[in-house]
Each structure stands twice: as structure tokens, then as C-alpha cells.
Amino acid sequence: MGVSDKIWDALATVIKMNDRIVSLSKTIENQQAKIENLTERVIRLETTIELLMRATEQKRLPQ
């Protein structure tokens, strides 16, 4: 019975590892979505700042 116990333990470990991998995969997908959302927000902020800086420069030039 020692061999069958070892096989059973190995199978149980593989199943637990598979569950953990699936869980980590979902976590990674969620994190990737958050990163993409933040990237979009940063791009919008950069664009807004750049437009505001150009508008301020244009107001200063005629003086």
C-alpha cells in the first residue's frame, strides 16, 4: 500500500497545483485589465497636460 499512497498523494498534489494555477491565471488576467485601464488613464492625462501646456505657451508668445 505504500506505492498506492504515494501515487494518491502525487495526484492530490497535482490537482492542488492545477487549482492554484487556475487561480493565479485569473488573478493575472484581472491585474492585466487594471494595468491597461491605468495606462489609458495616464495617456489621457498626458494628452490633457500637453494640450494645456501648448495653450499656455501660445498665450505667452504675443506679449
Residue pairs with C-beta under 8 A, 6 or more apart in sequence:
none
